[in-house]
Amino acid sequence: MHNTTLDRKTRNLILALFLIGVFMGSLDTGIIGPVLPSIEQSFSLTSRESSWIFTLFVIAFMIGSPVMAKFSDFYGRKKIFILDVVLFGIGSCLIAFSFNIESIFLGRIVQGFGCGGIFPVAGAFVGDAFPLNERGKALGILGSVFGISAIGGPLVGAALIPFGWNWCFTINIPISIFLVIFAFRILPEAEDKRTLKIDYLGIVILSLLAIFLSYGLNQIDSSNFTASLLSMNVAPFLVMFIILIPIFLKVEKRAEESIVPIHMLKNSEISIACIETLCYGIIYSSAIFVPSLVILSMGLNDQLASLMLIPILGANAVAAPIIGKFLDSAGSRKIMMIGTLMLTVGLLAIAIYPNNLIFFIIAGCLIGVGMVTIIGAPLRYIVLCEARPHERGAGQAIVNMLSSAGQLIGGALIGGVIASFSGILGYKISLILAAIVGFIAFLFTLKLKSRDEQFKTMMSNQ
């Protein structure tokens, strides 16, 4: 995949196209929360059964990211982006017009597979078409979508549920049609001359890894964490996951065109980026429990407690494009150093003073800014700098996969910690542990390249 020369207007139109696509995909991950109770009622599901609506999406997302990214590196961003959007639209149709829970499950699988490809294709396109001094800004704009959709998802879901939960997915259909038409008209044709030899064995093992990890963690009962972890519903699946990891690595090293480019992990910058991504997943999982902490510490009801996420998510959305703009002049290391320290301080502040509203809001803003420095533009910027042109999509997919895995693992661990201690203490300990993870992330940022070194690498990989 080679760089495409496009004028500024065309680049910005294409960026807008990807912005809508990424927003649609990320909005659907946030919209599922308020929708679940209605689906449970419609199909008489237990909370354990309905949780598969989320889990199946995550599994398909983890598999779809590297597969679609690899295809985009060979067959062009245009073809694969359109395919991803079509799959997402088909999945939305299956859910919106479903008459049984099996259709919803299938729809979420199709949605997740398509959605998994949208994010890395968008990030790789920035490396293909944007000048070196504008890539950070473009990635920052794309990154802001995640914060906005995190707020917008629950709000859109709450607004559409009175008309029927189906409408929360029906809304994706016209957007998908628009994106396909827009993409056909504006995206440039670009295709690698090499022949892709599909790594079927790698895809199968990767699928098993995602299934075993997701299923095992999904079956953990946080109220009885240790016993549940050792039960036959959990332990065998997590053991199989661990056993398959070295097998997968060996298969991918031998594959002519590995579905996950393991050789990229030999690059110290990308290895650090992977560690940062896993740290983010654990920290993000602790932030999910902030409303529950607020209910206990401040005595607020569910609705008001959920609003306490706004400082975190709002700061995330506002900071993302600003940080992206500074990336081009400052580089990833400085921004990530400052951001991870802010994140650590914010997490500790909420853990120590959870009942002070003003302090809580300030700390929430610190957490929001800090989180976007880990998973937002700076991390993807590192991958773009280090990846060769024909591996940009695959590099972006690694970030997606590990972020999802980190959130699954973090959710199980944090949930277990909270359940192991009564009252507010469990939430405080989980936030302190998240702060420790944040500080570990800071220590690894010290090993990143300086801006000048980063720019030289980027120039050599053109």
N, C-alpha and C positions, 0 to 999 in steps of 0.2 A: 504494500500500500504506500503510494508516494504522495508527497505534498501536492495540494491542489491550489493553483493560483486563482483567487477570486477577488473581485473588487469589494470594498468595504460594505456597500449596500447589500450585495448578495450574501456576504458573510453574516451580516446582522439579521437578514431575513431567515437564513438557515438556523442561526442561533435561536431566533424566536420560535421556529418550528420545533427544535429540540426542547426548548424551554416548556412549551405546551405539552409535549410528549412526556417529559420527566415529571411535570406537575400532575398530569393525569395519573401516571403510575404511582407516584408517591402519595397522592391524595387518596387513592384507593386503599392504601395500607392504614391510613388514619380514619377513614370513614367506617371501617369494619367494626370499631369499638361500639358506637351507639346503635349499630344495626343488629348485633348479635342477639340481644334480648328478644327482638321482634322475630328473628328467624327461629330462635329456640321455641317461642310460643307457637309459631305457625306449624312447626314440624314435631312438636313435643320432644325436644331434645334436652339432654342434661348438659350442664356446663362443660363437662369433660368431652362429650360428643361434639358440641358446637366449637370447642377449641380447635378442632381439626380444620375448621374453615380458615383459620389463621395459619395453622401448622402446615397444611398442604401447600398453601401459597408460598411459604418460606422454603419448603423443600424444592418446589419447582423453580423458584427464583434462584436458589443456589446452584441448581443444575443448568438452568437456562443462561445464566451470566457467562460462564466460560465457553459454552457451546456456541451461543450466538456471537459472542465477541470474536472467537476464532474464525467463524464463518465470515464475519464482517471484515476481518483482516485479509481474507482471500477474495471474497466475492463482492466487496464494496459495501460502504456504509449505507448507500441508498437502498439496495435490495433487501438487506437484513433489517434495516430500520422499518421499512414498509411491512416486511413479514412479521416483525415484532408487534407492530401496531395492529395488524390484522388479527394476530393471535389474541392480543389483549381484547380486541373488540368482540371476537367470537366467544371468548371466555365470559365477557360481560353479558352477551346475549343468552348464553346457557344459564347464567344465574338469574338474570332479570325475568326470563320466561320459564323458569323451572317449576315443576309440579312435585318434585321430590328432592330429598336431601342429596341423593346421589348425583343429580344434575348440578347442584351447587358445588359439591366436592370436585366434580370434573371441571366445572367452570373455573374454580379457583386454581386448579392445576394449570389449565391452559393460560389463564391470566398471568400467573406467576412466571411461567416459562417465557412468555412474551415480554413481560415487564423486566425480567432479568437481563434481557438484551438491550433494552432502551437506554439504560444508564451508561454502560460502557461504550456503546456506539456514539452517544452524544459527547462523552469525554474524549474519545479518540478523535472525533472530528475536529475538536479544538486544536489538537496537535497537527492534524492534516492541513488545515486551512487558515489558521490564524498566525500572524507574525509572532516572533519570539517575545516581543515586548508587549503583547496584548493577550497572551494566553492566560495569565493569572486573572485578569479582569473578566475574561469570558467564563472561566471556571467558577469564579466568584458569583457571577450572575446565575449560573446553573445551580450552584450550591445554595443560593438563597431560597430556591424553590422548596427545599426540604423543610426549612423552618416555617415557611408560609403554609405549606400543605399540612404540617403537623397541627397547626392551629385551625386551618380551613377544613380539614377532613372531618373532625368531630362536629364542627359548626354546620357544614353542608349536610352531614348525616342527620343531625338534629332537625334541620329545616325540611328535609325531604321525607322523613319517616312518617309524618302525619298523612302523607299521600300514599303510603305503602312502601315497605322496605325495598321493593323491587326497583323503585325509581332511583335509588342510590347507585344502582348499577346500570340502569337504562341510560342515564346521563352520559355514560362513557361511549355509547354507540355513535351518536352524531359527532362527537369529538374525534373518535377514531376515523370515521369517514372523511372528515375535514382534513385530518393529518395525512391520510393516505393520498388524497388528491393534491394537497399542498406539496408533499414530498415528491410525488411524480413530476410536478412542474418545476421545482426549484433545486432539488438535490442533484449534484453533478454525478455523472457516471464515472466510476473508478473501480478497476478490478486488477488484482494481482495476477501476473502471468504464470505464477507457479501453480502446480496441481495439488490440491489439498487431499492428502490421504487421511481419511477420517479415523480418529483414534477410538474405535468402537469399544475396545476393552477398557480404556480409560474412562469413557462415558459411563459404562456399566458400573465400574467400581466407584466412581464419583457419586453416582445415583445411590448406590448402597450406603456409602458414607453419609450422605445427606439424610437418607431414610432412617438409618440406625440412630444417628445423633438426635434427629428431631423427635422420633418416636420415643426413644429412651427418656429424653428430657421432658417430653410432654406427659409421660406417665408418672413423673415424680410427684408425690403428695407433700407439699411444703409444710403441712401441719405435722407430718411425721417423717421428716426429711431422711434421717439416717436409715431407718428401717425400710423406707420406700426405696432408697437408693440401692439397697442390697436385695431387694425383692426380685422375683422372676420376671416381673413386668418391666423392670428397668435394667438391672445389672447385665443380663445377657446381651442386650442391644448396645449398651455402652462398651462392653468388652469387645464385641465384634467391630465396633467403630475403631477402637484402639488398635486391634489386630490388623485391620485393613489399611491403616495409615501407611506403614512401611511398605506394604504390598503395592499400594497406589503409587508411592514415590518411586519404587523400583520400575513399575510398568511405565510410568511417565518419562523416566530417564531413558528408557530403551525405545520409546515410541519415536517414529520419524517426525511426526507432527503432533506432539502431545497436546491434549485438550487443555491442560493447565501447564503453562511453560515453567516447569520446575527449575530449569536452569537459570531463570531470572532471579531466583532466591539466592543465588550465589553473589548477586550484587548487594553490597552492604546497605546501600540506600533503600532499595526495595525491601530488603529484610527488615530494616527498621520501620519502614512504612507498614509492613504486615503486623509487626508488634504493636504499633500505634493503633492500628485498626482493631485488633483484639482488645486492647485496653479501652477503646471507645465503646465497644459492645458491652463490656462489663459496667462501665460508668453510665451508659445510657439506660441500662436495666435498672440501676439504682434510682435514676431520675424519674422513672415511671411510677415509683411508689411515693413520690413527693406529696400528691393529694391525700393519700392515706395518713401520712405523717402530719399534715396540716389539720386534718380532722381531729387527731388526738391532741396535738399541741395547742391549737387555737380554738378548738370547739366549733369549727365551721361545718356547714352542711356539705353534701356531695358537690352541688353545683358551684358554690363559692370556692371550695377546695380545688376543684378543677381549674378555676380561673388563676390559681396561684402558679400554674405552669406558664402563664403568659409572659412573665419576665424572662424565663428561660428560652421559650420558643421565639418570643419577639426579638430578643437580643440576638438570637441565632440568625433570624431572617435579615435583620438590619445589618449585622456585622459581616455576613457572608460576602456581599459585593464589595464592601469597603476593604476587607482583608484581601480579596482577590486583586484589587487594584494595587495595593501595596506589595503584593507578591512579586510583581514585575520589577520592582526597584530594590526590594529588601531581601527577597529569597525566602525559602521555606523555613530555614533554621531559626532565624530571629523571631519570626511570627509564631512558630510552634513553641519555642521556648517560653515566650511571654504568655501565650494562650494556655499552655498546660499548667503553668504556675497559677494563673487566674482561676483555672478550673479547680485546682487543688485547694486554693484558699476558699473559693465559693462553697465547695462541698463540706469542708471543715466548719465553715461559719454556720451553715444550716444545721449541721450535726450538733454543734455546741449551743446555738441560740435559735432553736426551732420555733419559739413562741413570740419572737420580736418581729412584727410585720415589716417595718422599714428595713431592718437588717436583712430580713428574708428576701425582700424585693431586690436589694443591692446584690446580695449573694447570688440570687437567681440570674441576674444580668451577667455576673462574672462567669457563672456556669455556662450560660448560653453562648457567650463569646468564646469561652474556652473549648467547648465541644465542637464548634464549627472550625476551629483551627486544627482539630485532629481529623475529623472525617470529611471536612469540606475541601475547598480548593487547594490548600497547601499540600495535603497528602496526595491528591490526584496530580498536582503539579510535579511532585517528585517522580511519580511513575512516568509521566509524559517526558520528563527530562531524561530519564534513564532508559526508557524502552526504545528499541529501534522502530522505524516507521511501520514495519509489517507486524509488529507485536503490540501496538498501542492499545488496541481493543482488548487483547488478552491480558495486558497489564492492568487495565482498569477493572477487568472482571475479577482479578484476584482481590482487589479492595472490596468489591461487592460481596464476594463469597465469605471472606473472613469477617466482615462486618456483621453479616447475618449469623454466622457461627458464634461470634462473640456475644451477640445479643441473646441467642438461645442459651449458651452456657452461663452467661451473666444472670439471666432471668432466673434460671434454676438455682444458682448459688445464692443470689441475693434473697430470693424467696425463702430458701432454706434458713438463712441467717435470721430473717425477720420472724419466721415461725418458731425458731428455737428460743427466742427471748420474748417474754410477755410485755405487752404495752409498747410504749414509745422507745424502749431501750433497743429493741431489734432494729428499728429504723435508724437510730443514731449509729449503731455499730455498722450497719450496711453502708451508710454514707461515709463513715471513717475509713472503711475498707476501700470504698470507691476513691477516696482522697489519696490513699496509699497507692492505688493503681495509677491515679493521675500523676503522682510524683514520680513513679517509675517511668511513665510516659515522658515526663520532663527530662529525666536523666538520659533517656535514649536520644532525645532531640539534640543533646550536646554533641553527639557523634555525627550529625548530619553535615553535609557540605556547606561551605559558605556560598553567598550569592555568586561570587565570581567563578568559583569552581562549578557551581550548578549551571551557570550560563555557558561555560566552556563545554561541559558535557552535552548540553542541549544543542549546541552548534555542531558538535561532532556526530550527533545522531540524526541530523537532517537528511 
